[in-house]
Amino acid sequence: MANRILLFLLLLTGSILNAQSSKKDQIADKINDYFFLERESIHAHFDKDVFLIDESIWFKGYTYHRKSSNPFYACVNIFATLIDDKGNIIEKQLLYGDMGVFSGSFKLDDSMRSGKYYIQFYTNWMNNFTEDESFVKEVTIINQNISPSLFNTPNYSKVNIKLNPEGGTLISGVNNSIAIDITDYNGVPIHTAAITLVNSSTGKTHKTISVNKHGYGKFNFTPIPREQYKIIATINEKKYEQNIDLPQYNGVALEVNNYTIPNKTIIKARINKLTQESLSNQPLFLVVHKDNESIITEINFPKEDLEQTISFENTSLFDGLNTIRIINNELEELAERVIYNYPESDLKLEVSKGTEKNGIITLNGKINSGTTNLSIAMLPASTITLKEHNDIYSSLLIKPYLEGHKEINVQKYINTVSRRNQYEIDLFLLNQKSKYKWRNIKNISPKSKYTFDIGLSLKGTINRRNLKKYKVKVSSLKGKISEVIAINEKNEFYLNNLILSDSSNLDFYLVKGEATKSIKLYPQIFNRNRIYNKQYKPKTYIAAKSDSITNIFPEIPNLVDTNAILLDEVELNGTTTKLKYERAFGNSQLRGYKISENDEKSFFYVLDLIRYHGFDVENNGASVGIYGRTINTINGQRTTPMIYIDNIRVMSFDILQGMQTADIDEFYINQHASVPSVDNRMGIVRIYMKKNYMYKSKINSPTSFLVENGFKKITPFKNAEYFTTSSKGFENFGIINWEPRITTDDNGKFQIELPRTGQKSVIILIEGFSNDGKLISETKTINLN
C-alpha cells in the first residue's frame, strides 16, 4: 500500500512539473513567434532643434537591426514626412539608405507659420506590425512675421498628474511603489510644484512627494481598503488635485531595483491574502524578455508568505531595455515593468583643437573603436536651439520598446555610469509602459504582408507583337543602370532594386543580338510612395495667456536674401589637382586620384583603370564582372567590390561597360577595404564624374521615361548666409557647421573643420555607430582660443 502511495505521489509530482514546464514553453513560444519577423529601429541626428524659415533642416539617419544590435545594412528605402501641428503632411521624401545610414534635408519657406513641426521616418516593412516602429522628431520653426514663439511659458490652465503604480496596478493591503509624472497643459514637465499625498476623507497629509527637473518622482504607499486618496499639487499658490484610483483586491505589486547593489537586479513581488487564495498553490511566472529572447522562472508563494524576492546578475539580463512581466497559470498578465540594463562597453570620445589656417579651424577627434560612422553638429556655445531630444541611445536602445514618442535625452546618464544616473533612468522608465502589450503577444503572430523594399521596382508592358527572342535593354546615366531583361509571354518585363534619384531618365530599347528597334511601352514604378498606416498625429499645443502687452523674444540673426543679386558674379578660370571628395563619407580609407590627361591616355576605359588598381575584370561585351584577386572565403568563392558613382551604389557592373576615363573627375579605391555585408564583398571603388559629362549613346531614338518621386538627391550642407556671425542673434540661433558624413580611420581617428566665426567656444554634438553596433552620443564644449 505504501509503495502505491509513493508511486502515485511521484506520478503526480512529475505531472505538475511537466505542466509547469509546458507553461514556460508556451510563454517562450508566444514571445518568439511575436518577434520572429525582423524589426528595424531608426534614429535621426539633426543639426539643431529650432529653425528659422530661411534655413534648412539637416539630418543624418541611422538604421539599426534590433535582434543583432548592429547597423541594418539592408535597409535602403526610408521615407521621411514633414508634418505640421495639425497633422498635415507638408512634404514627403524617399531617402536612400546605404550601409545603415542615410542623410538629407528639408528646405523651409516663409509660408510656414511659427510652431511645432514633426518629421516622421519609417519603412514599408514597419506596416507589418501593430505597434508604431517609426521615429518621430519634434522641431520648432520660427517665422518672425507669423506669431514667433518658443512655447517656453508654462501653461497651467490644466495640470496633468499621472500616477503609475510599479507593475501597473495599485494593490490593496500591500506596500506599493508608485511613480508620479506631472506636466502642464502641453506636456511640459513641472518641477516646482509642492506635492502631497492626502486622505480624501480625513484631509490628513500622509507624505510630501518630490520630483526631479523632468517632473518625475516616486513614493511608497500602502492603501487601506475602501479609503479614497488624492494627490494635491500646489503651483503659484493654486491647488490642482488628482484622485488616486481605488486599489484592486487581486493582483501583484512589483518593486524592481537595479541601481543600489552593483551589477544586481532585485525584483520583489508582493501579493495580499486574497490573491494568495485565488492562486490555489499555482505558481506565477516571472518573464524577462527583449525582443524574441526571454528568461522565465517560477514564483511560488507558500502559505503566509506574501512577498518573494528574485535576484539576477545584470550580466544574465539583456543589454538595453528589458521588459519584466508576471504571468499566471492561465497566461494572463498580472504586472509589467521596463528596466534598462547598461551594456558592458560603449564608445568614448576625445576632441581637441588642432591647427588654424586661413580662418579654418581643425578639430582632431579619436574614438576607442575603428571605422565608426559619425555625424557632427557645431553650434555657438550659448545657442538656444537645443531642446530635450532623443539621442541615439534613447532612439535605438530604449524608445523602440515604449509607448508614444516622448522626447528623452539619456546620453548624460549613460556616458557616466553612477548610482544617481541609474536611478534617474529608472525613474523615467517607471513612468513609461511597454508598447508591446501581452494580449497582442499572446494572441497575434505578425505576418509579412508588406514587403521589405530594397530600391524601386519597375514593370513594363510592351505594345507590340512577335517579340520572340527579343529582350529589353534599360539604361540610365543618372541612375547608373545598364541591363538587358527578358520579356515574358505577356509582353511584360520586370526590373527590381533600382536606385534612381528623383527626375532620372530611363531609356528603353528592343534588342535582338546586335539589332535594336524602337519600342512603345507603358512603364510603372512601384514602392516609391509607400503610405504608413500609423501616421503621427500631433497633440495640440496651446500657448499660455500672457498678461504682458509685449512678448519679449530672443534676438534673431539677420540673413542675406539669397534671391537678391548683391554682386555680379566673377568667374575664375583655372585648374587644380586638389582632391574635392577626399573628406567625403566613406573615402577616408581609400586612395584618391585626380584623373589627369596621362590617365585618360593610359586607361581609355574605366574598367582598365579598375583592373590596373588590383581587380580582375571580366567583360564579354554583354555583362561585366569585377572580382578581387585574393580568395577570402572558406569555400573559395571570389569576392566582389562595392562600386559607387557619384555616391550612388552601382547595383550592376554592366553600367561601367564603355564608360571612358576621360569623363571621370576623381577616382577612389581600396581593393582590401572591409565591407560589412552578407554577400562576400571586399574592396570599395568610388567614382566621381565630371560635371559636364554627357552620355555617349551608340543607339539612336530610345524611348525615355522620367522617374518622378525617386530617391531624394543627397546634397552637401550649405549654411544660411548670415550678415554677421558676431551678433547675439547668431549666438542664439545660428549654426557654424554640419558634418553628416564622417568616417573614422581604422584607429578611430577623424578630423573636422569649422570656420572661424568669432566664437570663443563652440558646442559640438557627435552621434554615430561602429560597424559592430556600438553607439556614441556626446555633447562637448570646445574652447577655440
DRENZA-982130 format. One record per residue (C-alpha): y, x, z negated. Coordinates in pm, whole numbers, padded with zeros to 5 digits, always signed. Layout:
BEGIN
YXZ...
This chain:
BEGIN
+00000+00000+00000+00241+00281-00094+00169+00455+00236+00251+00137+00427+00583+00100+00246+00668+00465+00316+00581+00421+00683+00797+00108+00700+01092+00291+00543+01055+00582+00784+01047+00347+01082+01349+00156+00950+01545+00477+00893+01456+00601+01241+01565+00270+01390+01901+00285+01211+01960+00646+01318+01875+00562+01678+02110+00263+01670+02394+00477+01535+02325+00748+01790+02327+00481+02059+02670+00359+01942+02808+00712+01962+02671+00746+02314+02824+00413+02413+03166+00519+02285+03143+00858+02459+03032+00692+02784+03322+00444+02771+03571+00728+02733+03408+00943+03000+03396+00656+03250+03758+00558+03191+03884+00911+03251+03634+01001+03522+03894+00998+03802+04124+01299+03809+04472+01237+03670+04782+01434+03760+05093+01481+03549+05437+01567+03682+05731+01743+03523+06068+01791+03691+06317+02051+03569+06678+01956+03651+06978+02185+03676+07155+01967+03414+07166+01610+03280+07524+01495+03352+07666+01497+03706+07992+01429+03887+07989+01222+04207+08090+01524+04418+07778+01714+04312+07409+01707+04397+07123+01655+04154+06892+01956+04192+06536+01968+04062+06212+02164+04067+05885+01981+04009+05554+02095+03862+05223+01912+03913+04951+01957+03652+04578+01893+03656+04510+01715+03329+04141+01800+03283+04159+02168+03376+04510+02229+03230+04604+02418+03546+04857+02370+03827+04741+02088+04056+04729+02286+04380+04600+01994+04590+04897+01768+04507+05102+01753+04830+05264+01410+04872+05509+01338+04591+05761+01055+04605+06098+01055+04430+06316+00747+04390+06675+00739+04263+06721+00417+04065+07043+00266+03925+07080+00099+03586+06995-00241+03739+06660-00117+03868+06770-00097+04233+06634+00189+04444+06928+00380+04591+06730+00647+04776+06366+00739+04825+06227+01076+04933+05887+01214+05027+05860+01564+04879+05629+01845+04984+05411+01988+04709+05282+02339+04765+05067+02536+04520+05152+02300+04235+05530+02291+04278+05798+02107+04476+06177+02106+04488+06464+01902+04622+06796+01734+04556+06985+01405+04572+07341+01412+04712+07575+01186+04517+07872+00999+04664+08190+00829+04545+08047+00477+04586+07830+00526+04277+07952+00377+03951+07956+00571+03628+07647+00511+03423+07282+00583+03366+07058+00655+03664+06688+00735+03679+06469+00946+03904+06103+00848+03914+05838+01083+04055+05494+00953+04148+05200+00987+04386+04997+00723+04566+04692+00822+04360+04869+00707+04043+04846+00347+04170+04476+00350+04075+04549+00336+03705+04653+00060+03466+04890+00297+03288+05214+00433+03427+05140+00801+03502+05476+00870+03670+05754+01097+03544+06098+00944+03484+06417+01140+03428+06737+00981+03298+07067+01129+03420+07430+01033+03364+07664+01014+03663+08040+01017+03615+08284+00864+03862+08639+00920+03739+08755+00622+03941+08489+00377+03818+08451+00347+03439+08381+00703+03327+08161+00703+03018+07909+00928+02849+07775+00648+02624+07840+00872+02326+07980+00599+02097+07707+00428+01892+07673+00053+01945+07595-00108+01610+07614-00466+01740+07239-00455+01693+07036-00206+01492+06666-00167+01571+06447-00089+01270+06087-00031+01376+05809+00016+01124+05489+00186+01234+05204+00193+00981+04989+00501+01034+04683+00374+01213+04869+00069+01345+04806-00187+01068+04952-00241+00720+04653-00294+00489+04672-00495+00167+04600-00325-00163+04576+00036-00041+04821+00323-00009+04972+00305+00341+05168+00576+00521+05447+00408+00721+05679+00563+00979+06027+00431+01048+06236+00457+01366+06599+00344+01353+06823+00320+01662+07135+00138+01781+07152-00134+02048+07091+00120+02326+06805+00301+02155+07023+00592+02043+06892+00741+01715+07080+00665+01393+07053+00933+01125+07347+00841+00900+07213+00515+00756+07131+00467+00388+06783+00310+00396+06595+00137+00115+06266-00050+00070+06327-00375-00119+06110-00656-00258+06249-00967-00085+06169-01198-00377+06297-00992-00668+06557-00781-00488+06414-00475-00657+06455-00146-00470+06121+00035-00453+06235+00355-00285+06500+00528-00077+06397+00649+00269+06548+00944+00455+06539+01001+00832+06594+01309+01048+06852+01351+01325+06624+01163+01566+06620+00858+01339+06258+00914+01230+06129+00900+00875+05817+00810+00675+05721+00678+00334+05411+00572+00142+05372+00216+00018+05102+00001-00146+05183-00363-00064+05092-00633-00315+04912-00929-00154+05140-01221-00060+05455-01026-00157+05732-01001+00107+05919-00673+00153+06206-00565+00374+06398-00259+00487+06777-00253+00438+06983-00002+00638+07348+00036+00542+07577+00174+00815+07954+00191+00768+07920-00043+00469+07742-00305+00680+07382-00400+00598+07106-00451+00854+06772-00595+00743+06418-00591+00881+06131-00780+00718+05802-00595+00684+05505-00784+00826+05267-00919+00564+04972-00684+00511+04630-00752+00661+04337-00816+00429+04090-00642+00658+04129-00305+00828+04164+00071+00788+04471+00267+00680+04491+00621+00818+04670+00927+00689+04648+01243+00900+04789+01583+00809+04759+01886+01038+05051+02095+00913+05008+02153+00536+04689+02363+00540+04691+02632+00812+04451+02563+01101+04321+02246+00936+04348+01878+01024+04277+01644+00733+04206+01277+00810+04197+01022+00529+04063+00672+00595+04128+00403+00333+03990+00051+00304+04002-00228+00044+03706-00405-00115+03722-00697+00127+03687-00460+00422+03401-00279+00250+03214-00607+00203+03268-00702+00568+03117-00372+00684+02783-00464+00525+02690-00096+00487+02751-00038+00858+02927+00292+00937+03258+00329+01113+03306+00586+01389+03586+00840+01389+03668+00926+01751+03891+01216+01855+03946+01245+02230+04164+01389+02501+04107+01251+02849+03729+01243+02907+03634+01480+02624+03553+01337+02282+03431+01418+01932+03258+01132+01747+03148+01130+01386+03039+00863+01139+03234+00747+00836+03042+00574+00558+03198+00400+00257+02942+00395-00027+02981+00132-00298+03307+00166-00495+03421+00447-00264+03722+00314-00071+03857+00643+00067+03690+00906+00285+03830+01244+00389+03723+01424+00706+03833+01780+00780+03845+01958+01117+03917+02316+01210+04203+02296+01461+04006+02519+01695+03742+02246+01720+04001+01995+01845+04155+01983+02191+04470+02172+02290+04772+01944+02317+04767+01575+02231+04459+01431+02058+04402+01059+02008+04227+00955+01687+04058+00614+01673+03847+00431+01414+03584+00215+01589+03350-00030+01417+02989-00112+01499+03096-00384+01745+03305-00124+01934+03630-00278+01809+03924-00052+01728+04049-00070+01368+04303+00215+01371+04467+00459+01612+04682+00770+01575+04800+01053+01801+04845+01414+01684+04948+01739+01851+04723+02044+01827+04901+02369+01908+04736+02578+02183+04622+02924+02078+04859+03106+02312+05171+03043+02514+05421+03239+02722+05702+03443+02571+06024+03533+02750+06269+03821+02732+06600+03818+02924+06876+04079+02919+07188+04158+03115+07139+04422+03382+07385+04561+03631+07708+04407+03761+07836+04482+04109+08095+04312+04329+08123+04016+04094+07745+03956+04083+07563+03993+03751+07191+04071+03747+06973+03944+03465+06636+04109+03404+06354+03895+03272+05997+03950+03160+05717+03708+03065+05391+03810+02899+05189+03691+03199+05162+03787+03563+05251+03562+03857+05446+03285+03687+05634+03019+03882+05980+02953+03736+06297+02751+03775+06620+02859+03608+06949+02678+03544+07258+02877+03443+07544+02692+03272+07859+02776+03075+07778+02828+02707+07998+02534+02598+07854+02288+02851+07829+01920+02754+07593+01838+03042+07272+01893+02843+07124+01599+02654+06795+01526+02482+06547+01550+02769+06180+01607+02835+06089+01972+02872+05773+02091+03045+05581+02092+02714+05652+01726+02642+05606+01618+03007+05267+01782+03059+05112+01803+02712+05250+01506+02517+05424+01232+02718+05133+01160+02958+04944+01009+02664+05224+00797+02510+05371+00457+02584+05707+00439+02759+05941+00705+02889+06123+00813+02575+06304+01146+02609+06194+01419+02369+06263+01792+02382+05994+01980+02189+06049+02339+02302+06222+02433+01977+05922+02304+01780+05657+02464+01999+05814+02805+02065+05842+02869+01690+05533+02758+01501+05619+02670+01141+05517+02404+00892+05858+02239+00931+05836+02226+01311+05479+02097+01296+05595+01823+01059+05881+01724+01294+05649+01687+01594+05404+01489+01383+05683+01261+01261+05777+01186+01621+05415+01112+01711+05371+00893+01403+05630+00662+01562+05453+00652+01900+05150+00472+02039+04887+00586+02285+04933+00428+02626+04555+00428+02670+04451+00105+02499+04099+00087+02360+04046-00259+02511+04100-00107+02856+03881+00194+02784+03606-00038+02662+03623-00290+02948+03758-00113+03261+03638+00170+03483+03924+00270+03719+03834+00270+04089+03983+00489+04362+04134+00209+04570+04439+00420+04655+04398+00746+04844+04486+01096+04730+04728+01182+05009+04746+01534+05149+05007+01526+05423+05070+01242+05667+04811+01058+05876+04866+00963+06239+04680+00714+06454+04743+00697+06828+04632+00431+07075+04638+00523+07445+04720+00256+07702+04502+00394+07982+04151+00360+08122+03891+00614+08231+03959+00866+07956+03610+01015+07955+03620+01392+07895+03994+01377+07821+04146+01489+07494+04492+01467+07344+04698+01774+07271+04954+01729+06995+05221+01990+06933+05535+02019+06728+05764+02316+06700+05928+02187+06384+05600+02078+06227+05418+02398+06327+05137+02196+06488+04925+02260+06797+04595+02074+06806+04356+01924+07059+04196+01599+06940+03905+01390+07065+03958+01032+07184+03713+00767+07061+03562+00476+07255+03855+00252+07155+04104+00492+07316+04220+00596+06969+04269+00933+06810+04346+01038+06453+04529+01333+06304+04533+01390+05929+04700+01629+05684+05021+01657+05885+05307+01839+05714+05605+01705+05907+05962+01725+05787+06196+01434+05843+06312+01392+06207+06038+01614+06351+05926+01557+06709+05562+01532+06813+05472+01598+07177+05156+01442+07325+04965+01540+07642+04639+01435+07800+04425+01740+07871+04102+01790+08062+04012+02154+08094+04324+02320+08231+04460+01996+08378+04726+01791+08198+04855+01438+08251+05136+01230+08115+05038+00977+07854+05152+00639+07725+05062+00576+07367+05164+00396+07052+05150+00633+06753+05157+00510+06396+05219+00724+06089+05073+00614+05760+05132+00709+05396+05495+00819+05438+05639+00529+05238+05400+00455+04954+05511+00187+04710+05450+00248+04340+05310-00054+04160+05481+00039+03833+05841+00099+03940+06062+00195+03649+06270-00091+03506+06565+00043+03306+06682-00105+02982+07035-00245+03000+07288-00024+02822+07582-00193+02654+07882+00025+02570+08026-00016+02222+08350-00209+02191+08637+00023+02115+08940-00063+01905+09145+00215+02062+09362+00142+02364+09271+00459+02548+08932+00616+02587+08962+00992+02539+08736+01158+02795+08648+01527+02825+08831+01726+03089+08660+01723+03429+08681+02015+03677+08883+01984+03995+08662+02011+04302+08760+02113+04653+08749+01829+04905+08491+01970+05145+08583+01709+05405+08931+01853+05434+08994+02152+05662+09164+02411+05446+09149+02716+05674+09049+02791+06030+08704+02942+06029+08682+03303+06135+08350+03407+06282+08245+03762+06202+08007+03912+06456+07780+04195+06361+07425+04290+06289+07241+04353+05968+06900+04480+05874+06913+04341+05521+06631+04103+05440+06762+03750+05380+06446+03598+05235+06309+03877+05014+06405+03685+04697+06276+03353+04825+05997+03172+04644+05660+03345+04686+05793+03659+04854+05810+03888+04551+05454+04017+04604+05488+04050+04984+05616+04332+05206+05910+04216+05413+06014+04327+05763+06325+04253+05966+06196+04223+06324+06355+04491+06544+06365+04542+06920+06089+04802+06884+05872+04545+06705+05931+04295+06985+05812+04552+07242+05519+04686+07040+05385+04344+06937+05464+04091+07207+05286+03807+07026+05292+03718+06657+04912+03737+06647+04939+04104+06749+05172+04163+06455+04934+03991+06212+04639+04193+06347+04833+04518+06306+04901+04437+05939+04538+04412+05834+04381+04086+05952+04114+04017+06213+04244+03774+06475+04010+03573+06699+04168+03387+06991+03957+03221+07261+04253+03054+07430+04186+02716+07270+04174+02796+06899+04284+03076+06669+04100+03221+06368+04250+03471+06123+04031+03646+05867+04054+03915+05602+03876+04243+05666+03708+04251+05325+03426+04028+05203+03534+03866+04878+03267+03606+04806+02908+03618+04683+02774+03450+04997+02959+03690+05226+03198+03431+05371+03514+03574+05525+03845+03499+05360+04142+03340+05537+04511+03378+05452+04779+03123+05371+05039+03125+05650+05385+02971+05622+05651+02922+05890+05999+02854+05750+05842+02770+05411+05605+02507+05558+05237+02588+05522+05051+02603+05855+04752+02368+05849+04607+02506+06175+04641+02863+06301+04645+02728+06659+05023+02685+06636+05053+03066+06645+04900+03084+06992+05164+03201+07237+05432+03245+06970+05635+03555+07054+05751+03817+06807+06096+03814+06969+06150+03467+06824+06093+03585+06465+06373+03687+06231+06173+03813+05931+05805+03867+05856+05641+03897+05510+05278+03987+05448+05023+04096+05187+04663+04086+05304+04536+04130+04946+04759+03874+04770+04561+03646+04540+04582+03278+04632+04470+03026+04366+04254+02784+04567+03905+02650+04610+03869+02723+04983+03819+03102+04993+04179+03207+05053+04313+03559+05025+04633+03701+05168+04971+03547+05245+05183+03563+05561+05535+03416+05570+05722+03389+05898+06091+03301+05934+06208+03201+06282+06543+03288+06435+06795+03006+06409+06837+02983+06787+06462+02974+06851+06364+02729+07124+06006+02637+07204+05895+02774+07542+05682+02491+07670+05445+02559+07958+05373+02191+08011+05629+01953+08150+05704+01590+08066+05538+01538+07730+05550+01206+07551+05765+01263+07245+05762+01073+06919+06028+01109+06649+05887+01115+06296+06123+00936+06062+06098+00949+05681+05878+01256+05686+05884+01521+05416+06233+01592+05284+06365+01923+05413+06390+02192+05147+06750+02314+05137+06882+02612+04940+07105+02548+04640+07472+02502+04726+07709+02470+04435+08006+02236+04427+08330+02407+04524+08550+02434+04215+08921+02508+04239+08877+02731+03937+08597+02833+03703+08833+02925+03420+08922+02566+03329+08793+02365+03035+08662+02114+03290+08430+02376+03441+08312+02479+03094+08234+02114+03020+08061+02004+03342+08023+02298+03579+07709+02483+03681+07702+02855+03753+07375+02883+03947+07040+02713+04004+06732+02915+04099+06432+02686+04159+06201+02928+04337+06146+03232+04117+05805+03402+04100+05738+03692+03867+05554+04001+03984+05207+04094+03858+05364+04239+03542+05563+03924+03466+05898+04075+03566+06173+03899+03760+06545+03920+03834+06811+03655+03881+07170+03680+03994+07474+03483+03890+07835+03509+03999+08098+03627+03753+08288+03308+03664+08493+03433+03371+08246+03307+03109+08185+03534+02812+07837+03393+02771+07604+03156+02955+07315+02927+02871+07003+02967+03079+06725+02708+03085+06395+02851+03208+06081+02648+03274+05760+02707+03463+05388+02773+03451+05150+03055+03528+04854+03045+03766+04621+02978+03472+04828+02684+03346+05022+02841+03059+05362+02676+03015+05705+02809+02931+06027+02631+02837+06308+02826+02676+06684+02795+02637+06871+03120+02580+07234+03218+02541+07317+03545+02719+07627+03749+02634+07785+03874+02958+08044+04109+02808
